[in-house]
């Protein structure tokens, strides 16, 4: 359906920035001149129906299918205006009882569309809604939460359901095939830990669906975008603006803004080691190589267990003195040297730990649907109970006792707040919420548990926890995202370059700070790290909000940074570059807290007039004045990238100057990632020093 008016104009209704124009056979609903809904009897904008879902979970990876019982086009619309509200009642025909009503309220360049459903047929409950949003053939669309494969979502279908992304995420690769054959663990391009039913359009508007139900964005049609929701959603929220910067600011104000990065983070890298007491000796090796170190991250501070997947943690959230003797004293000694200690936690309790029986006896765990026994989840050779955060007592216990006393009071300055995607849809929760509605909302609730624990001790902005799972509203609680469990390779859909796409997509929706496991995480079926991968990943990480390394799921089979002198020297230099840029990153961080602009930015945020600024998803602006185009292909040592028009650019290593608006090719040996600064930047003196480092 073309996004232009047609048919005889009959009447017009205006509510601030919203305008509804009636025609003999339908209406157009516009926001600040942009057509949002275009409804005609022969091409309706709204469909309702019923469906029967099937959900299968395997180690956090979900297979969700739907049997659509009915899909009814609501062809007939009756418009009315009451006070400052536009109302539209939709029915299947002129003689039918209205099955759905929308109410439109506008406020300048922002509008809200609320829904009120009714019964249809033989009083069957409506549990499906399809809504068509007007589109232009050349329109681009971004968002959808944290997307790993495609930044521009146009031309594809995106289910929005938080889950493990799967291994490989590309059905054409052998790695994904092997993961599917082994246990159904292969992913696809749309799988993500952090979905969100929000997008930004190149027509300078943003749309958010307020729902936690399973939903999907279908951007495959030239004339409309179809939104599918497995309930009648609470509302649609809309924003229009003259610039993408303003849209990002509006979305970040809506969902929440993170505080500036803690000062201690800017001192260098967070070194990830999970080697028990030996981790401190190995940290000394990093220090001897002149590595700029901000923190030591030991996720195994709680102990380990060996599984066929690799070395896993012992999910009992407290210090394990056998693996880390005298850890409390060592944390104090590290802090005296300006180095912080970080740990790990997730919202599940292993049945063979000490916290599980305590939580079970107190009634803090989610239950099986058919009985009052705790719901146990198989995490791969061990089982865990789910702490039910909808139970206020359980929320308080985990917040105060597990995180507050066992972690913050013990001396941790941060941690990985892992998982959040695994809530089974058939678990019974204390508040009675249906699992199909609770599942997507769970990561945000998990983030709130962590944030509230930190806030209670007055440590917001000083303690840094990081999450991979997310959904609407996680921005208000989670101070730092990480991109999840990438494969240890350069692959298009699951390797190095996916973390750039993840940062750009999530950044548009109010997530200012993003980072990834340097070197990747998942090593399966003989896929192992190379020295080149570690070095290229470190080069990119030096120009992100946080540098953090990880040993991966199979540390013994994969090259570690401190095992190769050349890799260690390269990494140490990249950490010093990160530390050198601390004044710039601090300024960008303050800007993020004030405006919602992310640290890593799509080129078009600052170069809207340049058509080619919309094309790349592997280069980005680091703040407004640095352009980073990481080498994301193995074995390549010259790199070609586009420099946006409207500025002159200086290559930081050669100091060669380039005019914007053209492709350039520069040498990119290891240690010299393609990075350019904007000539005339107030930080030009700081940037110029990089060439000598």
N, C-alpha and C positions, 0 to 999 in steps of 0.2 A: 504494500500500500504506500503510494507516494506521499511524502510529508508535505503536501500542499493542499489548500482549501479547494473544495469543489462542491457542486450542488448549489441550490439557491439559498442565500443567506436569509435567515428568518429573524434572529434575535441575538443579542450579545449581552453577556453577564460578566461583570468585572468585580474581582475581589482583590484589591491592592495590586500585587504583581501578577495575579492570575487572571486570565481572560477566557471565558467560554463562549464560543460563537456557535449558535445553532444553525443547522441546515435542515432542509426538508427531510433528509434521511439520516441525520446524525448530528455530530458536533465535533469541533476542535477545541481542545483545552491547551492553552499556551501559558508558559511562564516567562515573563519578560521577553515576549516575542518569539520564544522557542516552542514549537508544537511538541507537546508531551504525549497527549492521547488524541488519536484521530479515529473516531468511531463512525462507521456507516453500517446500515442494516445488512448490506451484502459483504461487508468486511468489518466485522465487529472487533472491538478492542478487548473484550472480556469474555472468558469462558470459565465455567465452573463445572465441577464434577466430583466423582468419588474414585478412590483407588485403594488397593490393598497391597501394602508394601511387604517385601521380604528382605530381611536384614541378616546377613551372616558376617560374623566377626572372626578373624583368625589373627591372633597376635596383634591386635590393633588395626589391622587392615580390613576394611569393610567392603562387602559386596552388597550394594543396595539396588534392588530391582522393584518395579511397580507393575501391578496388573491394573490397568485403567478400566474401571467398571463403566464409567460414563464421562463424557466430555461434551458439555452443552454450550453452544454459542448463545450469548445473550444479545440478541439482535436489536431488541427494542429498548430505547432509552427515553425517560421522561425527566426533563430538567426543571428545577425550581430554585429560587433564591430566597433565603430567609436571613435577614440581617446581613451579617458579613460572611455567610456560608453559602456556597453553591452545593446543591444536592442533585445527584443523578440516580434515579432508580432504574435498574436493568432487569429485563424479563426476556424469556425465550420467544415471546410473541406479544402482540398488542393485547391479546385476550388473556395472557397468562399473568399469574400473580408475580410481582417483583421478587426475584430471587437474590438480589444483591443491591445494596445502596452504597454509594460513595459520597463522602462529604469533603469538600475542598475548601480549605482555609488558607489564604495568602497573607504574607507580611513582607512587602517589598520584594526582594529577590529570593525569598524563601517561602515554601508552601508545604502544606501537609494534606495528604489524602487519606482519610480514614475509611474503614470498611465495616459494614454491618451485613452479615449473612443471614439467610433464611433457609428453610427446608425446601427440597425440590423432590418431585416425584412422590413416591409413597413415604413421605417424611424421612427420606434417607438423609443422613448427615452430609453436608457439603464438606469435603476435606481436601479438595484440590481447587486451586485458582490458577488460571493462565491469563496473564495481562500483557497486552502488546503495546510497547512504547514506540512512538513514531521515530524513524531513523532516516538518515540520508545515506545514499549508496557509498559515499566516500568517507563516511564518519569513522573515527577511531574511538576505541573504548579501552579504558585501563581500570585496574582495581581488582575486585573479586577477592580481597584479602591479600595473602602472600602467594603469588603465583610463581612457579619455578620454571616453567617451560616457555610461556609466551607472555610478553609484556603487553602488547596490543592484543586484546581478546577478540577482536572482530574476526568473524569467519568460523568461530568454534563454539562448542557447547561446553559449559562449565557447571557440573554439579557442585554444590556448596555444602560439604559435609566433612567435619574434621576427622582425620584419620592418619594412620601411618601412610606416608606417600608410596611406600613400596620400593623395592629394589630395582633400579634400572629406569623405570618410568617411561620406557619406550618399547612398545610391543614388537618392534622390528629387530631388537638387539638380542644377542645370545644370552647376555647377562639377565635380562628380564625374563626370557624364556626359561632359563634354568631356575630362577626364583619362583616362577609360576609352577613349574613342574615339581619343585621340591615341596612347597607348602602353600601355594597360591599367593606368594608374597611379592609378585611382580607388580609394579605400579603402572600408571598411565599419566598422560600429560596434565590432567586436571587434578590428580590427587595431591592434597596439601594438608599439612598440619593445621594451617590457619586460613580457613575460608572466611569470607565476610560478604553478605549480600549488599554490596555497595560498589558503585562504579562512577567514574568520571568520563564524560563524553567530550570529544573535540568540539562539540557545539557549545562548550562552556556552560555546562550544567552538570550537577552531580545528583545521583539518585541512590537512596538507601531504603531497603525493605526492613522494617522492624518486625523481625520474627526470629525464633530459634528453630523453627521447623526445617526439615530438609527442603532445600530449594535449588533452583538451577537458573542460570542465565544462558540464554540461547542467542548468540550473536551471528547466526549463520544466514540470516535473511537480509536482503538489501533494503527493504522498506520499513522494517520494524525489528525491534528487539523483543523477544518473548521471555517474560519472567514466569517461572513456575514455582508455586509454593504449596506445600502439603498441609495447608490449613488456610483459613481466611486470615491473612496477617493483620496485625494491629493497625499498621499504617504504612504509607510511603512517605518519605521525607525528600524534599527537592530543594536544591540550591541553584541559583544562577549567578554568574559573575562575569565581569569583562576580562578577567585574567585567571590563569590556572593557579597562580600564587594565591589569589584571593579564595579560590575554591578549596585549595588545600588548607588554608587558614580556617575556613568555615567548618570543614570536616573535622579538623583537629580540635576546634573549640567544642564541637558537638560530642566527640567521642572521648576527649580527654588528652591532655598534654603531659609529657614526661618532664621531670625536673632536669636541670643541667647535669651533665656527667659529673661524677665525683672527681675532685681534684686528683686523688691518688691514682685514678685510672690513667690519667694523661702522662704518668711517669714512664710508661713503657708497656710491654706485653704482659699478659696473664699466661704464665707457663703451665700447661696442663700435663701433669704427671700422675700416674696411678701405679706407683711402684712401692707402696708402703713406706717404711722408714728410709729406704734408699732414695726416695724422692728428694730429700734434703741434700744428699750428696750430689745428686744429679743437677739440682738447682745451682750448686756451686760451680759446676762445669759451665753452665750458661753464664753465670756472673764472670767467670774467668775469661770468657770470650768477649767481654764488654757488651753484654746484652743489657738493654734497658728493661728493667723488670719492675712491673707494678704489682704483680701478685703471683702467688703459687696456688694453683687449683688442683686439689687432690679429690676427685670424685669418690675414690675408694676409701675415704676417711671412715666410712661405716663398715668396711670389710668387703670381701669379694667372694664370688662363687664361680666355678668354671662350668660352662655349658658348651654344647656343640656349636652355638652361635659365636662363642668367644668368651672372654672374661667379662662377667657381669658383676654387678654390685650386690651386696647383701642388704636387702631393703628393710632395714631396721634403723630408724633415723636418729642415731646417736654415735658418739665417738667410739671407735673400736680400738682399745688400748693395745691389743695384741698386734694389730697391723701398724699402728702409729704410737709407739711408746712415747710418753711425755709430750704428747702433742700440745697440750695446753701451754707448757713452757716454751715450746718451739714457736707457737703462734706469737707469743709475746716478744720473743727474740727477733722474729721476722719483722714485726711492726716497728721495733726499735731501729731497724735498718731501713725503714720506709717501704717494706714489702708487706702486702696484705695476704691473708689466707682465705681461700674460698673452698666450698664443699659442694654437696649434692643432696637433693631431696626430691621425692615425687609423692603423689597423693595415695599411694598404695602401701600395704603392710604385708610382708611375707609371713606365711603361716608358721614358719619355724623361727621367727624372731620373738623378741620380748614385748614389743608394743602391740602385736596382733591380739594376744589373749586379753590384754588390758582393754583395748578398744572393743573387742567382741563382748566382754562382760558388761561394759558400760552402755552397750547399744549404739555404738558410734559407727557401725558399718552398714552399708547398703545390703539389702536382703534379697533372697531369691523370691521370685514372684509367687511361687506355690507354697512357701513355708517361711518360717521365721529364722531360717539359718542364713548366715552370711553368704553373700554371693562371692564365689571365688573365681578369679580370672587366671587363666593359664598364660604366663608370660614366657613360656619356653623352658620347660623342665623345672619350673617352680611356680607355686600358686600364691596369690595375694588377695587380701580383702580390700574393699574399696571404702575409704573413709567418706561417710555421707555428709558432705558439707551443707546439705539442706537442713540438717539437724543442728540447731544453734549451739547445742552443747558440744557436738563433735567439732564444729567449726572453731569454737573457742578453745577446746582441748588441743587441737592440732596447732592453732595459731600461737597459743601461749606456751604450751608445754613442749611440743616438738620443735617448732621454729624458734620461739622466744627463748626458752631455757636451754634446750639442747644445742642450739646453733648460735643465736645472737649473743646470749650471755656467755657462751663458751669462747667466743672471740672471732667467729666467722664474720668476714666483711662482705660476703656475697656467696652465691651458689647458683648452680643450674637447677631451676625449678622445672623438672622434666615431666614429660607425658602430659596428661590432660585429655588426650583424644580417645581413651579406651573405654569410656563409660558404656556398658552394654545397654541396649535399648529395652531389654527385658528385666533390668534390675528394679527393685522396689525401693523408692526413696521416702524419707521421712515426711516430706511435704506433699507427697502424693502426685507429684508431677509426672506425667507420662514420659517414658524414656525417649521417645522420638522427639520430644520437645526439650528434654533436659540435656541430651547428648551434645548438641552444638554449643549450648550455653556453659558447659562444664569448664572449659579452659578459662573463661572469664571469671567464674567463681573461684577456681584454683588460684588465679592471679590475685584475686582480692584477699584470699587467705594469707598469701605471702606479703602483700602490701600492707595489710592491716597489722601484721606482726611487726613489720619494720616501723610503721608509723607509731605504734604503741610505745616504742622505745625512743621515739624522736629521732630516728635515723634515716628518714626519707631524704634522698639526695646524697647520702653518705654510703649506704649499703647498696650493693649492685647485685640483683638477681636477674637471671636471663631465662627466657622461655622460648620454646619452639611452637607450642600449641596456642591457638588464639581464636577469637570470634569477636563479634561486635562488643565494644566497650572494654576490651582488654587493654586498650591504650591508656585508660585512666589508672591502671594498676601496675602494668608491667613496664619497668624502666628500660628494658633492652631486649630485643628479639635476637634469636639466632636461627640460622636457616635450616636446622635439622640435620639429618644424617645422610649427607651426600656420599656417593660412591667415591672411592679414592682414585679418581681419574679425571680426564678432560671431557667426558662425554657431554653431549648436547643437552640431555634431559635430566641428568643426575649427577653431573660432575661440577667442575669449577665454575663454569659460566652461569649455572643456575642460581648461584647466590647473588649475582648482580641483579638478575631479573627479580629475585625475591625482595631485595632491598628496594628496588625502584617501585614495584607494585605496592608493597605494604607502606612505603613512605608516603605515597599519595593519600593514604587514608589516615594519617595522623600518627604513624609510628616513626618517630624521628631517628631512632638509633637501631642499627642492625649490624650483625657481624656473623661470622661462620667459623667452623672448625678448620683451622689451617691444616691443609693436607687431606681434608675429608675425614670420614668416619667408617663407612661400611666397606668391609673387605670380605668378599665371599667368592667362592668358586675360582680361587687362584688370582683374583684381581687384587693387586698390591700396589702400594705407593712407589713412585720413583723419586729420585732426588730432584728432577726437574719439576715435577708436580709440586713438591713441597716448596720449592723456591718461587715458582710462579704464584702460588697461593699466598705466600708471605708478602710478595710484592704488592698484590692487590690489597691484602689486609692492612698494610701500612697506611693506606688511604681510605680507611673506614673508621667508624666510631670507636671500635675496640679491636685490638689484636689479641687473639687467644688461640693457643695451640691445643691439639688433642692427640692422644696416642692411638685412638681408634678402637674398634671392637676386637681386633686381634693384634695387640701390641707386639707380640713376639714375631709375627710373620711380616710386619711392615717396618720400613725404615723410619727411625725416629730422628728428630732434628739433631740430638746430641750424639748420634752414632757416626756421623759423617762430618769431619772437620770443615769441609768446604760448605756443606749445607748449614752448619752451625754459624760459620763466619758470615755467610750471606744473611741468615736470619737475624743475627745480632745487628748487622748494619741496618736492616729494615726497621728493627725496633728503635734504633737511634734516629732514623728518619721520622718515624712516628712521634717520638719524643720531641724532636726539633720542631715539629709542626704543632706542638701543644698550644701555643698562643692562638694560632689560627683555629684549631679545633675547639678551643674554649669559647672563642667568639661565635663560631658556628653553633655550638651547643647552646649558648645563651640566646641566640636568634631562634633556635628551635623551640626553646621553652617559651619564648615570647610570641612567636608567630605560627608554630606548628610545622614550619618548613623542615624537611628531613636533612640529615647530614649528606646522604647520597641522593642526588637529584637527577631526574630525567632532564635531558638537554633542553627540551621544550619549555621547562618551567621558566627559564630566563631568556629563551630565544624563540618566542612564539611566532614571530614573523618569518622564521626560516623553515620552509617545508621539510628540509632534510633533517632538521633537529628532531623529527618525530620517528625516524627510521631505526635508530640503533637501540638495542637492549643489552649491549655488552660494553658500552662506554657510558660514563656518567660524570656529572659535576659533583665535586667534593666541596660542599659549600658553593658559593657563587663564583669563585675565582680560580679554582683548579679543575682541569678536565683530565680525567683518568680513563685510559683505554687499555685495560690489562690484556696481556697476551693470554689467550684462553685456548690456544691450539698447540698441541705438542710438537716440538721440533722446529718451531718458527722463531727466527731471530731478527727479522725485519717486520714491522707492523704498519699496516695502513689504517688510517682512521679519518673521520670527518671532523673538521673544526667549524663550529657554527659561525655564520655571518653576523656582523655587528660588533666584532671585537677583533683585536690583534692578539696572537698567542705566541708564547715563548716556550720552546722545548726546554725543560728544566736541566737536562744533562748536557746538551750541546750549546744551549743559549741561542739557538737559531730562532729567528722570528718568522712567523707565518701570518698571512692575512686570513681572516675567517671566510667561510663560504666555499671551502674546497677540501678535497681529500689530500692528505699528506702521508708520506711514508718515511718512517724514521727507523734508525737502527734500534733493536730491542734485545741486546744481549742480556743474559742473566744479570740482574742487579740494576738494570736500567729500564724499568717498565715505562711505557709511553705515557708521560705525564706532561701537561702544559699548564702554564699559568696565564691569566689574563693580564696583558700589558696595561700598566697603570694602576694595578691593584694597590690598595693601601698596605698589603702584605708583600709587596714585590721584593723588598729587601730580604725578608725572611725566606721567600721562595728561591731567590737567587743563590743562597748559600747551599742549596741542595746539590748543585753541580760539583761542589768540592767535597762532599761527604762520602 
